[in-house]
């Protein structure tokens, strides 16, 4: 499944340097004892075409996009 989170304000992100997103799975926690864990593929953070007006200067918003496959139904 592909996700796009838009209207972010920072011009750079650690996602551009290899950081992955955090995910919590109740089923993995119960089965393997692992709660929060890093996930995501095709992660990218980039400037989009939406503008924000913060007074004197209009600046662009940014988008975080990534893909994630959920391993368990109803989790």
C-alpha positions in Angstrom: 0.0 0.0 0.0 1.3 3.5 -0.9 1.0 6.4 1.5 1.4 10.1 0.8 1.6 12.6 3.6 1.4 16.1 2.3 1.6 19.7 3.7 4.8 19.1 5.7 6.9 22.2 6.3 10.5 21.1 6.8 12.7 21.5 3.8 14.7 18.4 4.6 14.1 15.1 6.5 16.1 12.2 7.8 13.9 10.0 5.6 16.1 11.2 2.8 19.1 9.7 4.6 17.8 6.2 5.2 15.5 6.5 8.2 12.4 4.3 8.1 9.0 4.9 9.7 7.9 3.4 13.0 5.1 0.9 13.2 3.5 -0.9 16.1 1.8 -4.3 15.6 -0.2 -5.9 18.4 0.1 -9.3 16.7 3.9 -9.1 16.3 4.1 -7.9 19.9 2.1 -10.9 21.1 3.9 -13.5 18.9 7.5 -12.2 18.9 7.7 -9.7 21.7 8.6 -6.9 19.3 6.4 -3.8 19.6 7.7 -0.7 17.7 9.8 -1.5 14.7 11.0 0.3 11.5 9.1 -0.3 8.3 8.7 1.2 4.8 10.0 0.9 1.3 10.4 3.4 -1.5 10.6 6.2 1.1 11.0 9.7 -0.3 10.6 13.3 1.0 10.3 16.1 -1.5 9.0 19.5 -2.2 5.5 19.6 -3.8 3.6 22.2 -5.7 1.4 23.4 -2.8 2.2 26.8 -1.3 1.9 28.1 2.2 1.5 31.8 2.8 3.3 32.8 6.0 3.2 36.5 5.5 5.8 38.1 3.4 7.1 35.0 1.6 5.1 32.1 0.1 6.9 28.8 0.6 6.3 25.3 -0.7 5.0 22.4 1.3 6.7 19.0 1.3 5.5 15.4 0.8 6.5 12.2 2.5 5.7 9.1 0.4 6.3 5.5 1.3 5.1 2.0 0.7 4.2 -0.5 3.4 2.8 -4.0 3.3 0.8 -5.0 6.4 1.6 -8.6 7.5 -1.5 -9.2 9.5 -5.2 -8.5 8.9 -7.1 -6.5 11.5 -4.0 -5.4 13.3 
